[in-house]
Amino acid sequence: MAKATGFLEHGRQATPYRPVDERVRDYKLAQNDIPVKDLQVQAARCMDCGIPFCNNGCPLGNIIPDWNDLAYRDKWEDAIARLHSTNNFPEFTGLVCPAPCEAACVLGINQDAVAIKAVEWEIVRRAFDEGWVKASPPERRTGRSVAVVGSGPAGMAAAQQLSRAGHSVTLFEKNDRIGGLLRYGIPDFKLEKWLIDRRMDQMRQEGVQFQTGIHVGVDLSAAELRQSFDAVLLCMGSEQPRDLPIEGRELDGIEFAMDFLPQQNHRVAGDELDTRKDILATGKHVVVLGGGDTGSDCVGTSHRQGAASVTSIELLERPPESRDPSTPWPLWPLMFRSSSSHDEGGTREYAVLTKRFIGEAGRVREIEAVQVRFGAPDASGRPAMEEVPGSLVRKPADLVLLAMGFVHPIHEGLIEGLGVDKDPRGNVLADTRGYATTEPGVFAAGDVRRGQSLVVWAISEGREAARAVDRYLQGETRLQSKSAALL
């Protein structure tokens, strides 16, 4: 397994980033590549674990020890074959995944985990450079048709798998380009969009049909969709944002993150915005409400737009510097993290509750907020929250970005038109064995089914749902399951 003593001889090398004063002036990829020889040293840290928990920590079931060993031994073409056996798009996860595999790394019990994500990125980067990534069209077509609605990572993965299984697949996207939140949610400085276009070319060669600018459920009715295809797979994501209905919410300058971020991605793509209102942070005091990945993306974008100041506010308390005892290994650890965007500047505040928005001439100018503390859990199991007396303050805010997550998929249109049942949280009801909804022939995968989650989970569910759809259409499936990949 790689180098038997590698983890004893070498420490972890973090992914390098371009200098802050350079990268905030453009939207190009913020991270740099680790030199290949150094990267192979990192692969050498992978141990000969009796049970490699990284496999289970990864939602895709990536066979991580295998491709670490192959990368270390300079067998890069074999490494990409092993990586692609479980992951259709390792360049996406190699850049934007938070790496739950590393949180489950056995070495991480008492040392820094193996740099799995960096190795993954290098394998796929080199594979494309060397021309090893090729289209894999099926030998024959089944004569069955599938509509995949939503072209984010779940929809793209499912469409590719179903096309390779021989079905005629049409991937529908309401926006002007394929990619979903990969395209219009994640900033270019984290994921440049030519990476998506490159995979689209491969999928097109494999027979996937792309239909953009079609809002299924609006431009194309649910009934028409059902009549035109043998099966339907819903992969529309979870797009209903969590709002903050407090005093002053109606003021101009209070925007959802997913109205702010896509605009900048369109600008980077050279598009003319079809909107009467540009949302820009230039010269403004920006307050970002929400400390997750979307909030971080708002911070980085605001820096690049030239904000006067950027303040990121999180309702919960600041996590501890190291793994909290409540999340022992190999669970995803509760601990403080700083993204490349946070490292670029601005202020991060924790345990702060926004009470009201204060405006002038119809536009937000300040927020009023209070410090909070959390006590013992209440009857519902949630920690009781109380305001800290005397902590009420006002903060300048010319632009407030609501990045507090998403509550469920949009129900109006397709979901209501199909008549599928929803779970108590408002997501489309489907299990993780058959991915079937309550309507025969209709399936669901990704955030539309599980709620707001990670790109790696979306790819995983897209692949698994493709197996379920293939079995529904053919009575059996030859598409590889996540568990089979580990055998």
C-alpha positions as CSV (number, residue, x, y, z in Angstrom):
1,M,0.0,0.0,0.0
2,A,1.9,3.1,-1.3
3,K,4.9,3.4,1.0
4,A,4.5,1.4,4.2
5,T,6.3,4.0,6.3
6,G,5.1,7.1,4.5
7,F,2.8,8.3,7.2
8,L,5.7,8.1,9.7
9,E,8.1,10.0,7.5
10,H,6.0,12.8,6.0
11,G,3.5,15.4,7.3
12,R,0.5,16.7,5.5
13,Q,1.0,19.4,2.9
14,A,-1.9,21.7,2.6
15,T,-3.3,22.8,-0.8
16,P,-1.5,26.1,-1.8
17,Y,-3.4,29.2,-2.8
18,R,-2.5,32.1,-5.0
19,P,-1.5,35.3,-3.0
20,V,-4.6,37.1,-1.6
21,D,-3.7,40.5,-3.2
22,E,-3.5,38.7,-6.6
23,R,-6.5,36.4,-6.5
24,V,-9.0,39.0,-5.3
25,R,-8.5,40.9,-8.5
26,D,-9.9,38.2,-10.7
27,Y,-12.2,35.2,-10.8
28,K,-9.8,32.6,-11.8
29,L,-9.2,29.5,-9.7
30,A,-7.9,30.6,-6.3
31,Q,-6.0,27.4,-5.5
32,N,-2.7,26.3,-7.0
33,D,-1.6,22.7,-7.7
34,I,0.7,20.8,-5.5
35,P,3.8,19.8,-7.5
36,V,3.5,16.2,-8.7
37,K,6.5,14.8,-6.7
38,D,5.1,16.5,-3.5
39,L,1.7,15.1,-4.3
40,Q,3.1,11.6,-4.6
41,V,4.6,12.1,-1.2
42,Q,1.2,12.9,0.1
43,A,-0.3,9.8,-1.5
44,A,2.5,7.8,0.2
45,R,1.0,8.8,3.6
46,C,-2.0,6.5,3.0
47,M,-1.6,3.6,5.3
48,D,-2.3,-0.1,4.8
49,C,-5.5,0.2,7.0
50,G,-7.2,-3.0,8.0
51,I,-10.5,-1.2,7.4
52,P,-10.2,2.0,5.3
53,F,-12.9,4.2,6.8
54,C,-12.3,6.8,4.1
55,N,-14.3,4.5,1.8
56,N,-17.3,4.8,4.0
57,G,-16.7,8.5,4.8
58,C,-17.0,9.2,1.1
59,P,-20.7,9.2,0.0
60,L,-19.6,7.9,-3.4
61,G,-17.7,5.0,-1.9
62,N,-14.5,6.0,-3.7
63,I,-11.8,3.3,-3.4
64,I,-9.3,5.9,-2.1
65,P,-6.5,3.6,-0.9
66,D,-6.3,2.0,-4.4
67,W,-5.8,5.3,-6.3
68,N,-3.5,6.7,-3.6
69,D,-1.3,3.7,-4.2
70,L,-1.5,4.0,-8.0
71,A,-0.6,7.7,-7.9
72,Y,2.3,7.0,-5.6
73,R,3.6,4.3,-8.1
74,D,3.2,6.7,-11.0
75,K,0.4,4.6,-12.5
76,W,-1.8,7.5,-13.3
77,E,-3.9,6.0,-16.1
78,D,-4.8,3.1,-13.8
79,A,-5.6,5.6,-11.0
80,I,-8.1,7.5,-13.1
81,A,-9.8,4.2,-14.2
82,R,-10.2,3.4,-10.5
83,L,-11.4,6.8,-9.6
84,H,-13.9,7.0,-12.5
85,S,-15.3,3.6,-11.4
86,T,-17.1,5.4,-8.6
87,N,-17.1,9.1,-9.5
88,N,-18.3,10.5,-12.8
89,F,-16.8,14.0,-12.1
90,P,-13.8,13.9,-9.8
91,E,-12.7,17.3,-10.9
92,F,-15.8,18.8,-9.3
93,T,-15.3,17.0,-6.0
94,G,-11.6,17.5,-6.2
95,L,-12.2,21.2,-6.1
96,V,-15.4,21.9,-4.1
97,C,-16.0,18.8,-1.9
98,P,-15.4,19.4,1.9
99,A,-13.8,16.0,1.9
100,P,-15.7,13.9,4.5
101,C,-13.3,11.1,3.4
102,E,-10.5,13.0,5.1
103,A,-12.5,13.4,8.3
104,A,-12.9,9.6,8.3
105,C,-9.2,8.9,7.5
106,V,-7.7,6.4,10.0
107,L,-4.5,8.5,10.1
108,G,-6.6,11.4,11.2
109,I,-7.2,9.8,14.6
110,N,-3.9,11.2,15.9
111,Q,-2.3,13.0,12.9
112,D,-3.3,15.2,10.1
113,A,-5.4,13.2,7.6
114,V,-4.1,12.1,4.1
115,A,-4.5,14.9,1.5
116,I,-7.1,12.7,-0.4
117,K,-8.8,15.6,-2.1
118,A,-5.6,17.0,-3.6
119,V,-4.6,13.6,-4.9
120,E,-8.0,13.2,-6.5
121,W,-7.7,16.5,-8.3
122,E,-4.2,15.7,-9.6
123,I,-5.3,12.3,-10.9
124,V,-8.2,13.8,-13.0
125,R,-6.2,16.9,-14.0
126,R,-3.4,14.7,-15.4
127,A,-5.9,12.3,-17.0
128,F,-7.4,15.1,-19.1
129,D,-4.0,16.5,-20.0
130,E,-2.9,13.1,-21.2
131,G,-6.1,12.4,-23.2
132,W,-7.1,9.4,-21.1
133,V,-10.7,10.6,-20.5
134,K,-12.8,9.5,-23.5
135,A,-16.4,9.2,-24.3
136,S,-18.0,5.8,-23.5
137,P,-21.1,5.4,-25.7
138,P,-23.1,2.2,-25.3
139,E,-22.8,-0.6,-27.8
140,R,-26.5,-0.6,-28.4
141,R,-29.6,1.4,-27.5
142,T,-32.5,0.0,-25.5
143,G,-35.3,2.0,-27.2
144,R,-36.3,3.4,-23.8
145,S,-36.3,7.1,-23.0
146,V,-35.6,9.0,-19.8
147,A,-36.1,12.6,-18.9
148,V,-33.7,13.9,-16.3
149,V,-35.0,17.3,-14.9
150,G,-32.3,19.5,-13.5
151,S,-28.7,19.5,-14.7
152,G,-26.8,20.0,-11.4
153,P,-24.3,17.3,-10.3
154,A,-27.1,14.7,-9.6
155,G,-28.7,15.2,-12.9
156,M,-25.5,15.2,-14.9
157,A,-24.3,12.0,-13.1
158,A,-27.6,10.2,-13.6
159,A,-27.9,11.3,-17.3
160,Q,-24.4,10.0,-18.1
161,Q,-25.0,6.7,-16.3
162,L,-28.4,6.1,-18.0
163,S,-27.0,7.0,-21.4
164,R,-24.1,4.5,-20.9
165,A,-26.8,1.9,-20.0
166,G,-28.2,2.4,-23.5
167,H,-31.2,4.6,-22.8
168,S,-32.1,7.8,-24.8
169,V,-31.6,10.5,-22.2
170,T,-32.7,14.1,-22.3
171,L,-31.3,16.4,-19.7
172,F,-33.6,19.4,-19.0
173,E,-32.3,22.7,-17.5
174,K,-34.4,25.9,-17.0
175,N,-31.3,28.1,-17.2
176,D,-29.4,29.0,-20.4
177,R,-26.5,26.6,-19.6
178,I,-26.1,23.1,-18.1
179,G,-24.6,22.7,-14.6
180,G,-27.2,23.8,-12.1
181,L,-25.5,25.3,-9.0
182,L,-22.2,24.1,-10.3
183,R,-22.7,26.7,-13.0
184,Y,-24.6,29.5,-11.3
185,G,-24.1,28.9,-7.6
186,I,-20.4,28.2,-7.1
187,P,-18.1,31.1,-8.0
188,D,-15.5,30.7,-10.8
189,F,-12.7,31.2,-8.3
190,K,-13.7,27.8,-6.8
191,L,-14.8,26.0,-10.0
192,E,-14.1,27.4,-13.4
193,K,-16.9,26.7,-15.8
194,W,-14.9,25.3,-18.7
195,L,-14.6,22.2,-16.5
196,I,-18.4,21.7,-16.8
197,D,-18.3,22.4,-20.6
198,R,-15.6,19.7,-21.0
199,R,-17.8,17.1,-19.4
200,M,-20.7,18.2,-21.4
201,D,-18.7,17.5,-24.6
202,Q,-18.0,14.0,-23.3
203,M,-21.7,13.4,-22.4
204,R,-22.8,14.7,-25.8
205,Q,-20.5,12.3,-27.5
206,E,-22.1,9.5,-25.4
207,G,-25.6,10.5,-26.7
208,V,-27.0,12.7,-23.9
209,Q,-29.4,15.3,-25.3
210,F,-29.3,18.7,-23.6
211,Q,-32.4,21.0,-23.5
212,T,-31.6,24.3,-21.9
213,G,-33.9,27.3,-21.3
214,I,-36.9,25.0,-20.7
215,H,-38.5,25.2,-17.3
216,V,-40.2,21.9,-17.0
217,G,-43.6,22.4,-15.2
218,V,-43.9,25.8,-16.8
219,D,-42.8,25.7,-20.4
220,L,-43.4,22.0,-20.6
221,S,-46.2,20.5,-18.5
222,A,-45.9,17.5,-16.2
223,A,-48.5,15.7,-18.4
224,E,-46.5,16.3,-21.5
225,L,-43.3,15.1,-19.9
226,R,-44.9,11.9,-18.7
227,Q,-46.4,11.3,-22.2
228,S,-43.0,11.8,-23.9
229,F,-40.7,9.6,-21.8
230,D,-40.8,6.2,-20.3
231,A,-39.3,7.4,-17.0
232,V,-38.7,10.7,-15.3
233,L,-35.9,11.5,-12.8
234,L,-36.2,14.6,-10.7
235,C,-32.9,16.3,-9.9
236,M,-34.0,19.9,-9.6
237,G,-32.2,20.6,-6.3
238,S,-33.5,22.5,-3.2
239,E,-34.1,26.0,-4.3
240,Q,-36.5,27.6,-1.8
241,P,-34.2,29.8,0.2
242,R,-34.7,30.3,4.0
243,D,-35.9,33.9,4.5
244,L,-35.6,36.2,7.5
245,P,-39.0,37.8,8.1
246,I,-38.1,40.5,10.5
247,E,-38.8,44.3,10.6
248,G,-37.4,46.1,7.6
249,R,-37.2,43.0,5.4
250,E,-38.9,44.9,2.6
251,L,-36.0,47.4,2.2
252,D,-34.0,47.5,-0.9
253,G,-30.5,46.0,-0.6
254,I,-31.6,42.8,1.2
255,E,-31.0,40.0,-1.3
256,F,-30.9,36.3,-1.3
257,A,-27.4,34.8,-1.9
258,M,-28.7,32.9,-4.9
259,D,-29.8,36.1,-6.6
260,F,-26.4,37.7,-5.9
261,L,-24.0,34.8,-6.9
262,P,-25.5,33.8,-10.3
263,Q,-25.3,37.4,-11.5
264,Q,-21.6,37.5,-11.0
265,N,-21.2,34.1,-12.7
266,H,-23.1,35.5,-15.7
267,R,-20.7,38.5,-15.8
268,V,-17.7,36.3,-15.7
269,A,-19.1,34.3,-18.6
270,G,-19.5,37.6,-20.6
271,D,-23.3,37.6,-20.5
272,E,-25.4,40.7,-20.6
273,L,-27.7,40.5,-17.5
274,D,-31.3,40.4,-18.3
275,T,-32.3,42.2,-15.2
276,R,-33.3,45.7,-14.1
277,K,-31.3,45.4,-10.9
278,D,-27.6,44.6,-10.7
279,I,-26.7,43.4,-7.2
280,L,-23.2,44.6,-6.6
281,A,-21.1,44.9,-3.4
282,T,-18.8,47.6,-4.9
283,G,-18.1,50.3,-2.3
284,K,-20.7,48.9,0.1
285,H,-20.7,47.7,3.7
286,V,-21.8,44.1,3.1
287,V,-23.3,41.9,5.8
288,V,-23.6,38.2,5.0
289,L,-26.1,36.3,7.2
290,G,-25.1,32.6,7.3
291,G,-21.7,31.1,7.8
292,G,-21.8,28.0,5.5
293,D,-20.4,27.5,2.0
294,T,-22.9,29.8,0.4
295,G,-22.1,32.5,2.8
296,S,-18.4,32.0,2.2
297,D,-19.0,32.3,-1.6
298,C,-20.8,35.6,-0.9
299,V,-17.8,36.8,1.1
300,G,-15.3,35.9,-1.7
301,T,-17.4,37.5,-4.4
302,S,-17.9,40.7,-2.3
303,H,-14.1,41.0,-1.9
304,R,-13.6,40.7,-5.7
305,Q,-16.4,43.3,-6.4
306,G,-14.6,45.8,-4.1
307,A,-16.8,46.0,-1.0
308,A,-15.9,48.6,1.5
309,S,-16.3,46.0,4.3
310,V,-17.5,42.5,4.6
311,T,-19.0,41.1,7.8
312,S,-20.1,37.4,8.0
313,I,-22.6,36.7,10.8
314,E,-23.5,33.3,12.1
315,L,-26.3,32.6,14.6
316,L,-24.5,29.6,16.2
317,E,-21.5,29.8,18.5
318,R,-18.0,29.7,17.2
319,P,-17.0,26.0,16.8
320,P,-13.9,24.8,18.7
321,E,-10.5,24.8,17.1
322,S,-10.2,21.0,17.1
323,R,-12.7,18.2,16.8
324,D,-15.6,18.6,19.3
325,P,-16.2,15.5,21.5
326,S,-19.8,15.4,20.3
327,T,-18.5,14.4,16.8
328,P,-15.8,11.7,17.4
329,W,-13.9,10.1,14.6
330,P,-14.9,9.0,12.0
331,L,-17.9,11.4,12.0
332,W,-17.7,14.7,10.2
333,P,-16.2,16.9,12.9
334,L,-17.7,20.0,14.5
335,M,-14.8,22.4,14.5
336,F,-13.7,25.8,13.3
337,R,-13.0,26.1,9.6
338,S,-11.7,29.0,7.5
339,S,-12.3,29.0,3.7
340,S,-10.1,30.7,1.2
341,S,-12.7,33.5,1.0
342,H,-12.6,34.1,4.7
343,D,-8.8,34.2,4.6
344,E,-9.1,37.1,2.1
345,G,-10.3,39.5,4.8
346,G,-13.5,40.7,6.4
347,T,-14.9,40.0,9.9
348,R,-16.6,36.8,11.1
349,E,-19.0,37.1,14.1
350,Y,-20.7,34.2,15.9
351,A,-23.7,33.8,18.2
352,V,-25.3,36.9,16.8
353,L,-29.0,37.3,16.2
354,T,-30.2,39.9,13.7
355,K,-33.2,41.7,15.2
356,R,-34.2,44.2,12.5
357,F,-33.1,46.0,9.4
358,I,-32.9,49.8,9.5
359,G,-33.3,51.8,6.3
360,E,-33.1,55.3,4.8
361,A,-35.1,56.4,1.8
362,G,-36.3,52.8,1.3
363,R,-32.9,51.2,1.3
364,V,-31.1,49.3,4.1
365,R,-28.4,51.1,5.9
366,E,-27.9,49.2,9.1
367,I,-28.8,46.0,10.9
368,E,-29.7,45.8,14.6
369,A,-28.3,42.7,16.2
370,V,-27.8,41.2,19.6
371,Q,-25.4,38.6,21.1
372,V,-26.9,35.3,22.1
373,R,-25.9,32.4,24.2
374,F,-27.1,28.8,24.2
375,G,-28.1,26.8,27.2
376,A,-29.3,23.2,27.8
377,P,-31.5,21.6,25.2
378,D,-35.2,22.2,25.4
379,A,-38.0,19.7,25.0
380,S,-37.4,19.5,21.2
381,G,-33.7,18.7,21.8
382,R,-32.5,22.1,20.6
383,P,-30.3,24.2,22.8
384,A,-32.3,27.0,24.4
385,M,-31.2,30.4,23.1
386,E,-31.3,33.6,25.1
387,E,-30.2,37.2,24.3
388,V,-27.2,38.6,26.2
389,P,-28.4,41.7,28.1
390,G,-26.8,44.9,27.0
391,S,-25.4,43.5,23.8
392,L,-27.7,45.2,21.3
393,V,-25.7,47.0,18.6
394,R,-26.1,48.5,15.2
395,K,-23.8,47.6,12.3
396,P,-23.5,49.4,8.9
397,A,-25.1,47.5,6.1
398,D,-25.6,48.8,2.6
399,L,-26.0,45.3,1.2
400,V,-27.4,42.3,3.2
401,L,-27.0,38.9,1.6
402,L,-29.2,36.1,3.0
403,A,-27.2,32.9,2.9
404,M,-29.0,30.9,5.5
405,G,-29.6,27.8,3.5
406,F,-32.6,26.3,1.6
407,V,-35.7,24.8,3.1
408,H,-37.0,22.5,0.3
409,P,-37.4,22.3,-3.5
410,I,-39.8,24.7,-5.3
411,H,-43.2,23.0,-5.2
412,E,-45.0,25.1,-7.8
413,G,-45.0,23.8,-11.3
414,L,-43.5,20.3,-11.8
415,I,-43.7,18.8,-8.3
416,E,-47.3,19.8,-7.9
417,G,-48.1,18.9,-11.5
418,L,-46.7,15.3,-11.1
419,G,-48.6,14.9,-7.8
420,V,-45.7,13.2,-6.0
421,D,-45.8,13.0,-2.2
422,K,-43.5,15.1,-0.1
423,D,-41.8,14.3,3.2
424,P,-42.4,16.3,6.4
425,R,-39.6,18.8,5.4
426,G,-41.2,19.4,2.0
427,N,-38.7,17.4,-0.1
428,V,-39.9,14.9,-2.7
429,L,-40.6,11.6,-0.9
430,A,-38.4,8.7,-2.1
431,D,-36.1,6.3,-0.3
432,T,-32.5,5.4,-1.0
433,R,-33.1,1.9,-2.2
434,G,-35.3,2.5,-5.2
435,Y,-35.3,6.3,-5.4
436,A,-38.9,5.9,-6.6
437,T,-41.6,8.5,-5.8
438,T,-45.2,7.8,-5.1
439,E,-45.9,8.1,-8.8
440,P,-44.9,5.1,-10.9
441,G,-42.1,5.8,-13.3
442,V,-41.1,9.0,-11.5
443,F,-37.9,9.0,-9.5
444,A,-36.0,11.6,-7.4
445,A,-32.3,12.1,-6.4
446,G,-30.0,14.7,-4.9
447,D,-31.2,17.8,-3.0
448,V,-34.7,17.5,-4.3
449,R,-35.0,14.3,-2.3
450,R,-32.6,14.6,0.6
451,G,-32.6,18.4,1.1
452,Q,-29.7,20.8,0.8
453,S,-26.5,18.8,0.8
454,L,-23.1,18.4,-0.9
455,V,-22.0,18.0,-4.5
456,V,-20.5,14.6,-3.6
457,W,-23.8,13.4,-2.2
458,A,-25.6,14.7,-5.4
459,I,-23.3,12.7,-7.6
460,S,-23.7,9.6,-5.5
461,E,-27.5,9.8,-5.5
462,G,-27.5,10.5,-9.2
463,R,-25.5,7.4,-9.9
464,E,-27.6,5.2,-7.5
465,A,-30.9,6.6,-8.9
466,A,-29.7,5.8,-12.4
467,R,-29.4,2.1,-11.4
468,A,-33.0,2.2,-10.0
469,V,-34.3,3.8,-13.2
470,D,-32.4,1.3,-15.4
471,R,-33.8,-1.6,-13.3
472,Y,-37.3,-0.2,-13.7
473,L,-37.0,0.0,-17.5
474,Q,-35.1,-3.3,-18.0
475,G,-35.9,-5.5,-15.1
476,E,-32.3,-5.6,-14.1
477,T,-29.2,-3.3,-14.2
478,R,-25.6,-3.6,-15.1
479,L,-24.7,-0.2,-13.7
480,Q,-22.3,-0.6,-10.9
481,S,-23.5,0.1,-7.3
482,K,-21.5,1.9,-4.7
483,S,-21.2,-1.3,-2.6
484,A,-20.1,-3.4,-5.6
485,A,-17.2,-1.0,-6.3
486,L,-15.6,-1.9,-3.0
487,L,-15.5,-5.6,-3.8
